[in-house]
Amino acid sequence: MDLRDFGTTLARWWYLALATLLLAIGAGLGMYKATGPTYTANSTVLLLPPQAVLIEAQADKKNYAPNNPLLYLSSLTDARDVLVRHLSSTDVTDELAKKAPDATLTVTGDLTSGSPLILVKSEGPTEKAALDGMKAVDDMVPGTLKSLQDEMKIADLQRINSLEVTEDTKATPESKKQIMSGAVGFAGVTLLGLATIALLDQRRNRRQRDGEPAATARKGDDAGKAVEAGSTAVRSQRAAEAGKRA
């Protein structure tokens, strides 16, 4: 079916096409509102080097070593990856699910920089759910870091610490899922309506094709009857004229 035939079909069934459009708009808006926005909250946690690293660096009198832990971060990326992997384990995710059941949590390392940054992303159906999920992860990072180092019996001066760098105070609403749900509802009803119109139009065309031979046959019978009636009338007229002559 080309575009011209398609347009002709829609024009023939315009009332169904209009009903389909209205229903599709209603379905799209309904699913858009039913889905609701998704709220997102983000935070960033930085790992800090052990105090012993700074002490050792400053003990070297030949080289200047500032007493600034931010200058000694490059060696902590491996420790960050271990911590991220632990936070993604089943036991930890189950515990986080109890604290923030409505939130979807994602914990990753920042691979765009050489710093040991941990990125926390929390998504939820409400702003509170998103913020609760983010805070649950942020609160768990120091304790998890401590328990890992306790198991390895790391001395206090050799322990890695953490610092919360950024934390959203308000969750950001996102409409991506809403738009997708609305589009799916609109497209689904539209396709269903167009398929119904196409089926009805096929049945109509089939009935017209099936009715053409019968109509032609009826026209032939009517013509034959007309010819026969004409012949009978001519014979009757001739017989009447012959009787008058006699």
N, C-alpha and C positions, 0 to 999 in steps of 0.2 A: 504494500500500500504506500503510494507516494504522498507527498504533502497535500496535493490537490484533493486526492480521494479522502485523505484524513480530515481535511477541512470540511469537505462536503458531508462526511459522516457526522462530524460534530454539529454542523448546522442542521442536519436532518433530526438529530437527537439533542437539540439545544437545551431542552428542559432537563434532560439527564446530565448533560455536561455542566449546566449551572448548578444543579444539586450536588454533583461531585465536587465542584470547586468550593462550594460553601461547606460541605462536610469535611473536605481536606483542610480548609483553614481552621475549622473548629477543632479537628483532631490535632493539628499542629500546635495551636494555642493551648489546648488541654494538656498535651504531653509536656509542653514547655513549662507551664505553671506547675504541673505535678512533679516534675523533676527537681525544680528549685535550683538555686545557685550552689556552687561548691566554694567553700571558704578555705583559704590557704594561709598558713602561718609558717614563717621561716626563722631559723636561728643559725648562728655560727659559733662553733666551739674551737678554741685554739689550744694545742698541746704546748706546754712549756718545758724546757729542759730541766734536768735535776740541778739542785743547788750546787752539787759537787762539780759540775761542769764550769760554772762561773768561778768557783774557788780555785780550781786547777788552772783556769786560764789566767787569772790574776796573779797566781803564784809564779808565772813565767815572767821574770823581770826584764827579759830581753825584748819581748814583744808587748806592745800596748794592747790591753784587753779591757774594754769598758765593762762595767758591771751592769749589763743590760741583757736580760734573757732573750729578748726579741732578736738579738744578733746571733743566736746559736740554735736556730730552728731547723736548719737543713738536715740534721741527722735524725729527725723525729718522724719522717714520713712512713718508715716501716712500722713504727709503733702505732701510728695513726691507722694504718691499714689493718693491723691486728685488732685494734679496738673496734673499728667499724665492723669487721667480720664477727666479732663477739656480740656486738649490739644487734646484729642481724640473725643471730642464732634463734632456734625455736624456743628455748627457755626464756630468753629475754623478750622476744616478741609476744609470747603468751602472757608474760607479766605486764607488758605495756598495754596489751589488749584489755586486761582487767582494769587498769587505771584510766584508759581512754578508749572505751569500747566502740565509740562512733567515729574514731579517727583512723585515717589511713596514713601510715608513717613510712618515711623513706630516709635512710641514713646513708650518706655517701661521703667519700673523701673528695676534697677539692683538687681535681687533677689539672686545673688550669694554672696553678701556681706551684711553686716549690715549697710552700709553707704547709705545715701539718694541720690544716683546717678540716673540721668535720662539719658537713652541711646537713642540717635537719630540716625536713619538709613535712608538714602535717596538713592533711586535707580532711575536711569534715562537712556534714550537711548544715552545720550552724557555726557561727563564729566561736562560740564557747567550746564546741567539740574540737575545732582546729587548734585553738590556743591551749586547751588541756593536753592534747596530744604532744604539742611542741614542748610544753613544760615538763611533761612526763619523761621525755627523752633527755632534756637538758639536766633534769635532776638526777637521772640515772648515770650520766657520764662520769662524774667524780667517784661515785660509789663503785661503779664497774672498774674504773681504772685502779682504784685502791684494792679491790678484791683480787684483781689479776696480779698485782705486785705483791700482795700478801701471800699468795700461793707460791710465788717464787722467792719469798723471804728477802725482798729488796730492802736495803737500809734506807732510813729516812732521807739522808742526803743524796741518795742515788735515785730517788723516786721522780717519775714524771708527773707533772701536775697539769691541770686544765684551767682555762679561762674562757668565760662566756663573752664573746666579742660583740655579737649582735643578737637581738631578740625582738621580734615583732610584738608590739603592744596591741595592735588591732589586726585581725585577719582580713585578707583581701578577698572580696567575692569575685568569682569567675563564672562566666556564663557559657563556657564552651560546651559542657555536657547538656545544658539546657537547649542550646541551639541545635545540637546534634539530635536530641530527642524530638524536638519540634519538627526538624527536617524529616526524620524517619516517619513520624506520624503523618505529615503532609504527603510525602511521597507514597506511602503505603496506601492511603485512601485514594489518592489520584490514580495510581496504577490499577487498583481494584475497580474503580469507576470506569476507566477507559477500557479495561478488559470486558466489563459488562456491556458497555456500549458497542464494542466491536462484535461481541457474540450476538447481541440482538440484531445488529445490522446484517450479519451473515445469515441469520435465520430469515430475515425479511427478504434478502436477495434470493435465497433458496426458494422461498415460497413463490416469489415472482417468476423465477425460472420454471418451476414446476407447473405454474398456472398458464404459461404461454401456449403449450401444445393443445391443452383442452380448449382454450379460447379460440385457437385457430380452427380446431375441429368443429366447434359450434358455429363459427362463421361460415365454414364450408357447407354444413348442413342447411343453414338458413338460406344460403345462395341457391343450393339445389332445390329446396322447396319453392323458392321464388320462381325459378326457371320452370319447374313443373307446373306451378299454378298459372304461369303465363301461357304455357302451351295448352293447358286445358281450356283456358278462356278463349284462345284463338280458335280451337276446334269447335267450341260451343257456338262462337259467332258465325263460323262458316256453315255449321249445320243449320242455324237459324235462317241464314240467307238462302240456302238451298231450299228450305221448306217454303219460303215466300215465293220463289220462282215457280215451284211446282203448283 
